[in-house]
Amino acid sequence: MENFNRSMKIPLRLLLILLLSLCTTGVWAGDPGAFIAIAYHDVVQTKAELASDGVTVDHLIDQFEWLLANNYHPISIDDLLAAKSGTKPLPKKAVLLCWDDGYTSFYTIVFPLLKAYHFPAVLALEGSWIEPGPGAMVHYGSTMVPRSKFLTWSQMKKLAASPLVEIASHTYDLHHGVPADGYGDKIPAVIAHLYDHKTHRYETDQEQFQRILTDLKKNSALLKKRLGKAPRVMVWPFGRYNEPALKAAAEAGMKITLTLDPVPATINNLREIGRVYPTLNPDLSDYRGYLDPNIAPPVRHFFKVNSKELLDPRPHTEQHFGHLLDRLKALSPTMVTFSPFVQDKKGLQALFPNTVFPLAQDRLARLTWHTAHRGGTSVFLWLPPLLFAADKTRPTVPLDFFAQMGKFAFCDGLILNSPSLTREFLRLSSTRKAVDPAICSWNPARRKMFRQRLLKTSHTPGLINALKKIQAFQKWQPFIEVALVVSIDRLPELTVKKTEFLLQYFDFLLVDGRTGSNHDIEKMLKNNLGRLHASGLLPKISLLVKRRNDTNIQRIFTDLPRHNIINWGYEYDDFLDNRPTTISIRPLISKSSDPFQ
């Protein structure tokens, strides 16, 4: 097995480097208003003092020197506003430096460095940590820490008076988890609908909005009273937000907000500024990677599970879900997908509260959140054709249903299994072409932007309906990937031009080979994907096959690199009986044997 792992790494590593080198244009070339924002936290003197998101002062100085030596230009919020208004363009290779939480080290270590280098920065302050007096203890996440960990008001006044420092809000008291379902799961307060265990009800959308708005206004009032100026920038705790939260921030006077969406930002969307988040005290070799605006698509080695098997036959037990979490830890795939429905003789039943389908169990929030955070893998919802079909026998599923699903689906993406939608996009690709120069890069925010543009110009009812449904879901989960399923028998239609067009709107294409034999799959890949090799698009194409037995899976996956396919998965994983066996499938699907992690 050790030799097998090594033999898989060498060709795949060389293959990805080659494929990505074929795309020569990217974000800087395609958007003169693009910039990179960096989220820092605490800065310490020694490694012994480090937390996971901290950086030592020697590494920070190295990073500042590297920025200067490589012609990066730290910018201010005023620079962003000037560029957006057309008054003054951004410099090339612009970076926005940000510090969250308001640690004392910002004044004692960072501020002197900012003055020495003449670098501007954003400082985000959380009200409940800084309002108490000296000697107090404050709630910091799930622990209590001394108030002295954070800046004093005297220090904050000096910082606020500096032209180098932009004081931002980090909420007053939303930097923690709140009960978000009947199981007591705690999810970030900004994005959760509070669950009341006494009344067994969720807060309404309006109640959630008002709770967030009240908090944001409280922090703005505090900062204005103590520092003389209300913040105009909002920095979301944990980087999590949604459309109602953005609306609340704007109403509270903060139309500029910073997230932790790990993609380049643009002056065209200052309400959702993505930021890279350096962790583990990166040295320069790692730091350079954070500053690359052209992000390579992730390698996708995944499996699909049957949603019905996630539910225990006995109520209020979770042995089945526990088996899945154990399986994910054992195999460590990069991604897992399942449907937000279960199927029985009566039809589809949903795993979340909604007004369209019967409720099987209210489990989607728990399943998606814990699969990602305890299972350690990306979670994608597999959406069936019924959700996008519209004919006399199957009425259109309303937009509200997708918004209801979005409220309870804390996932990384959607996989749209809709032959009719695929057909519409392929038809459209015959008359249009892609215009995005960064088509090979990974950037869900850009795909979302292009979908929004298409929605404004399209006249096709089915396509408009599907795009609006995605948009309704993204009201609550704004930063997700969206994939389109393409049947393997449609591969002959995927010319370079058509593939580029599809990938302008979708983060990746999932080729559905579940109905084909090994021979048929190999023949289709060999005959139809060779023309895409020189385009650099193959890292954005994944193959899904049906698991028939362990040998079947091994043969297919070990052969795929010969066809320049590096992303693959199978249906279904039997996590209750550990099939395929761990020893047979782990080398083919685990992150630890993935050379690109």
N, C-alpha and C positions, 0 to 999 in steps of 0.2 A: 504493500500500500504506500509506503514511503516513496518508493521509486515512481509509482504511478502519479503521486502528487507532484513530484519534481518534473515529470515529463509533461504534465498539464501546464505548469507555470511558464516554462520557457516559450512555447509557441504563442500562448495567449498574451504574454507581456509584449513580445515583439509585434504581435498582431495589432494590439490596441495603439501602440505608439505609431505604427504605420498608418492605421486608419484615421487617427486624429490629425496626423500631419497632412492629410489630404485636404482638410478644410483650412484655408489660409486666411480667411477674413473672420472678423468677430465683432465683439461689442464695441471696442474703441472705434473701429472703422464705421460701424453702422449707426452710432448714436453719439454725436459730439457733446451731448449733454449727460453722458454717462460718468459715473464716479463710483469709487469704492468707499463704503463706510465701515469702520472697524469698531467693534464693541469691546472695550477693556473694562476691567473691574478693579480689584485691589492691586497695588504695587508694593512689593516688600523688598527688604534688603538681602535676605538669605533664602536659600531653597527650603530650609527647615520651617520657614513661616508660610510656605505656599499652600493655597487651596487650589482646587482643580482649575478655577478660572482666573487665578492670579498670575502675575508675571514679576520676575525679579528686576530690580532697577538696572542691572548690567545688561540684561536682555532688552529692556525697553530702550536704553541708550543705543544699543546695537541696531535696533529696529529704526529709530529716528535717523541714525547715520545712514542706514541702508536706503531709507526713503529719499534722503538728500542726494546720495550718490547715484541713484537710479532715476533722478528727475521726476520724482513724485511731488505733488504740490498740495499740502494740507490747506483746506478751505474752511470757511465759516458759513454759518447759516445765511448771513447777509450775502455772501458770494452766490449761494444757491438761488436766493430770491432775485438777485441782479441778473443771473443767467436766465432764469425763468421769464423775467420781464423783458429780456432782450437788451438790457442796459450794458451788460458786460459778459462775454462768454466765459465759460469755465476754462481754466488752463488744462492742457493735456495731462492725463494721468493724475486727476484730482482725487484726493482722499479726505474723508471726513472722520476725524478722530473723536471718539466718544468714550466717556467714563460713566458707568452706571453705579447707582447705590449710594454715592456720597461718602466713601471711606475717608478717614483722616489723611490717608496717604496721598490723596489728590492734592491737598494743600502742602504737605511737608515734602513730597517727592516729585509729583507730576508737575505742579504749577511752576516751580523753579526751572524745570526742564523746558516747559512751554515758553517761558520768557527767554531762556537762553537760545532756543531754536526759532523763536518767533512763530510758533505753531498755534493756531486757534484750536479750540476743542469745545465739545458739548459735555456738560455735567448734569446728570439726572438725579434728582433728589426725591426721596420717598418720605412723605410728611410724618407718618407715625414713628419713624425712626429718629427724626431730628427735632420734633416738637418737645418731647420730654426734657426736663432739666438735667443738669449734671448729676452723675451718680445713679441715675435711673437704669433699669433694665428694660429692654424692648424686645418685642416679638420679632424674630428674624427667621421667617419661614416657620419651621416646626420647633425652633429652639429659642432660648432667651440669651441675649448677648448684652454687654454693657453699652450704654448710650455713648460712651467715650470711643467706641469703635468708629463713630461717624463724626463728620465735621461739626465744629462748634459754630454758633451763629456769628461770632466775630470773624472766623475764618471765611464763612460763606459770604459775608458782606464785602470782604476784600476781594474775593473771587468775582462776585457779581459786579464790582466796580471796574474790573479789568476788561479791556476791549478784546482780550483773547478768549474769554470764557462766556459761553452761552448757557445760562441756567435753564434747565428743562424740568418738566414734571415727570415723576416716576410713579404717579398716583399717590393718594394719601395713605390708603390701607387696602390695596388690592394685590400686594405682592405675596400671595399665599394661595393655598388651595381651599376650596369650599365644598361641602357635601353636594354631590351632583347626581345622585341616584339613590334608589332604595337600598343599595348595598353599602352605603357609607363611603363610596369612593370620593376622593377629593381631587378636583380638577381646578386649574388656574381660575381665579375669581373673575377675571375679565371675560372669559369665554364660556363659563358654566352657567346653566340655568339652575339656581339654587333649588334643592329638593328639601321639602319640609317633612320630616319623619312623623310628625304628629298628625298632619292633615293628609299626608301621602299625595302631595301635589307639587308640581314644579312652578316656579315663578313664571309669570307671563313674560312675553317679549317686552312689553311696556314696563313691567316691574324691573326687569333686568336692565333695560336702558336707563331708567330713572336711578337705579342703584349706582350704576357706573357714572352717570352724569353728576350726581350729588357728590361722589367721591372726588372726581376731577375738579369740580368747582371748589371744593373744600381745600384741596392742595394748592390750587392757584391763588385762592384768597390768603392762605397762610404765607406763601412765598412773596406775594405782593406786600403784605403787611410787614414782614420782617426784612425783606430785601429791597423793597421799593418798586418792584416791577413784576407784573404777572408773566408767567412763562408763555412763550408762543410755540414751544415744541413739546410734544408728548413722547415719552419713551415707554413702550409697553413692557410690563413685568413678564419675564420669561419669553419676551418677544411675541406673545400670543395676543391676538386681536380678532375682530370681525367687523363687518360693515356697520352694525349699530354702535360699536365702540368708536369707530372712526367718526361717525356722526356726532356722538357725544363729545369727543375731543374737539371737533370743530365748533360745536355750540359753546364749549367752555373756552374758546379763544385759541385753540391749538390746531391749526390746519395742517401743520407739519408733524408727522409722527414717524418714529423709528421702530423697526421691528427687528427680529432676528432671522428673517428670511435670507438664506445664505447666497444671495445673488447680487450682481452689480445694481446700483441704484441709478435713477435718471431724474433729471429736473422735470421731466414730463409727468412724474408721479411722486410729488413730495409728500403725499398723504400716506404712502407706504414705502418708506425708505428701508430697503433691505440692508442688513449688516453682516459681515463675517465676524466670527466669534472665536478668536484664538484661545485655545485651552492648553493646559499642561505645559505652560511656560515655553512656548516654541522657540527653537533656535532659528537662525536665519534660513537654513535650508527648508524648514517647515513654513516659516513666515512668508517666504516668497510665494508659496502655493496659495496662501490666503489672498494675495494681491493679484492673482491672475484672473482677469475678468472673463476669460473664455473657459468655462468649467466643463470638464469632460463628463459625458453622461455616465451615470453609475452603472456598474456591471450588475445585471439582474439574474440571479440564480434563485429560483423560487418554487413554491408549490401552492396548489389550490386545495382547500379543505372543504368538506361538506358541512354546511352550516348546521344541519340537523344534528350532526355528531358533536357539536359544541354544547348542546343542551343535554343535561342529565335527564333520564326518564323519571327520576324522583325529584319533586319540586324542592327548591331551596338547597340543593347540593351542587357542587361544582367539580366533581371528579373528572369529568370529561375535559373541561377547560384547563384544569390542572395538568392533564396529560398533554394537551397541546403546548402549554408553556414549557413543560419538561422537554418535549420534542424539539421545540425551537432552540432551547439552550443546548441540546445535544447536537443538533444539525447546524445551527447558526446560519440559516439562509439570509440572503439580503432582503427578501421580500416574501410576504404571504398574502394570499387573496382568498376572500370568501364572500358569499352573497349576504346582503342584509335581510334576507328572507329564508324561511324554511318552507318546504313543499310537502303537502299532504293530499289526501284524496279530495279535499274541498278546494284546493288551489294554494296560492301563495299566502303566507302569513308573515307579517313584518316583525322585526326584532326591536322595534322602537315605537313610541306612541305616534299615531298618525290618524288622519280622518278618511283614509281610502281603503286600506287593507286591514283585515282582522289582526289583532295583536297576539303573537305567539307568546313572547316574553319580552319584557323591557330590559334588554341585555346589550344593545349595540354600543352604548357609551362605554360600558365596562369591558366588553370584548375588544373594542378598538384601542382604548386607552392602555389597558394592561398588556395586550399583545405587543404594542409598541414599546412600552416602558419596562415591562418585566420580561417579555420575550425577546426584547432587543432587536426587533426587525421592523422594517417598513410594512405598513398595512394598507392594502388596496381593496376597495369594495368592488365586487364583480356585479355589474348591473345587467339584468337579463333583457332580451328584446322587448318583452311586454311593456317595459317602461317607456319605450320610444315609439311603439307601434300605434297606429291610429287608423282603424277601419270600422265598418259597421258592426262587427262582432266584438271588437275590442276598443272601447272608447279611450280617448287620450287621458293618460294619467296627468292630473293638474300640476301646475308649477308649485303650488303650495306643498304638495307632497315632497318635492325635492328640498324645499326649505325646511320642512319638518325633519327630513332625514339628516340634513346638514347640521341641525342643532345637536344631534346625538351621535354623529359619526366623527370621532376624533382620529381621522385617518390621514394617510399621506397621499392618497390618490384614488381615482375612479378608473375602472376599466369598462368601457362601453362596448358591450356585446350586442350590437345592433346592425344586422345585415342591411337594413333599409338606410341607416345613416351612412354606413360605409359606401353603399351604392351612390348616395347623393354626393358625397365628397369626391368619389372617383369620377362621377359625371362632371362635376364642377372643375376638376383638375384637367379636363380635356380642353377647356377654354381659357383657363387662367394659369398663372405661374407664380411661384414663390418670389417674394421680394425681400425677405429677411436675410441679411448677410451673415447673421450669427446662427444659421439653421443647425449647424453641427454641435453647438454648445448646449449645455444643460441650463435651462432658465425657464421654469414654470411661469414666472411673471410675464415674460415676453409671449409665451404661448397664450396666456390669458388675454394679453393686450390685443393680439391678432384675432382671437375669437371675438372679442368685443367689436373690433373694427368690421369683421365679417358680418356680425349680427346687424350692424347699421346699414350694410349695403346689400344684403341678400334679399332675394324675392322668392325663395323656395320655402314653402310652408313647413315641410318636414325638417329641413335644416334649421330654420328659425326656431321651431319648437324645441329641438334638441339643444341648441345653444342657450336658449332661455332657461331650460331646465338645469344645465350646468351652472349658469349664472345664479339661479335661485339657490343651489347647493352652496355655491361659493359666497353667498351672503354671510354664512356662518363659518365656513372653512375657506378663507380667501386664498391661502397659499397651498395649493395641492397640484399634483400632476394629474393629467388626464390622458389615458391611452385609448386607442381605437383598435378593436379586433378586426383583423382581415383574414378571411378564410383562405386556407392554403391554395385552394383551387383558383383564387383570384391573383395569385402571384404573377402570372404572365402579364397582367395589366400594370404592374408596378414598374413603370419606366422610371428613370432618374427624375425626370420632370414631375411626374405624378407623385412620386415619393416625397420629393422636396415640398410639394404643395401640401400634402397631408401633414408633414412634420412641421409645417409652419403653424399649425393649429393644435397639434397633439405632441405630447412629450415623448411618446414612443408608440410604435406599432406592434401589436401582438399578433403574430401569425398563428392562426388556429389550426394545428395539425392533429387534433385529437381523433379524427376519423380515418387518418391515413396509416398504412402499414409502414414499417421501417424503409422498405424499398421505395414506396411511393414518395415518402417524405424526402429521402435522399435525392431522388430524381428531380422533384420539384425545386429543391434548393439549388441543386447543381445547374439546372437549366435556366433558372430565373433570377438568382441573386448575384450571379457573377457580374452583371452589368452595373450593380450598385457598389461594387467593391471600390472602384476608383473614385467614387463620389464622396467617400467618408461618411456615408449615412448608416452603415451597418451597425455601429454601436447603439443606434436608436431602434433597432429591430430585435424583437424577442420571439422565441418559438415556444409554443405550448403543445405538449404531447400528452397522450393518455397513457397512464401506467397500467400495463398488463401484467408485468412481472418484473422482478429486479433486473434480470438479464436484458430485457427489452429496453429499460431506461439506460443502463450502462452503455449499451451498444450505440444508442442514438447520441447521447451526450458526449461520449468520447470521440465521436466521429464529426461532430459539428464544427470544431475549429478548422477542419480541412475545407469547409465551405465559408470560412471567415465569419461564422456565427459565434458570438461570445456570450449571448444572453439566452437562457433557456429555463423551462420549468415544466412541471407535470401535474396532472389531475388524476386521481385524488391521492393525497397523502393519508395513509391510514395511521393516524397518530395514536389511536386506541390500541392497536396491535403492533405498532412500530414496523410498518411495512411501507416502503422498502426498508431493509435492514439498515441500521445506522452505519455499519461497516462498509456497505456497498454504495450508499448514496452520499454520505458526508463529504468524501473527497471531491465530489462533483458539484456540490451545492453550498458548501460552507464558506463563510467569509474568511475564516482562518486559512483556507487553502486558495483564497482568491488573491492573485498577485497585485491587484489594483487597489487594495484597501490599505 
